[in-house]
Amino acid sequence: MLDPKKLEDIAKQITDSIPPGVKTMAEGAEAKVKQVLQSQLSRLEFVSREEFDVQSQVLIRTREKLEALEARLEKLENPAHSADEN
């Protein structure tokens, strides 16, 4: 198995052998791609994971309240039926 230090040395040698103009061009291209992606994604109606999680919790609480209200309404509409259950 190759020594990790040796692999780092090889990677550094390869990186150092790339001409500076190519490195600059690659870095510039990467920055431009990131900029374009961010621009395009911002046009879409995405939400952050944090906002999604918050809204999921709100939905869970809302469903729990709805179920409680439905049960309460059922008891009020059918008092004889709910008395049989108790």
ABEGO torsion letter per residue (X at the ends): XBBAAAAAAAAAAAAAABBAAAAAAAAAAAAAAAAAAAAAAAABBBBBAAAAAAAAAAAAAAAAAAAAAAAAAAAAABAAAAAAAX
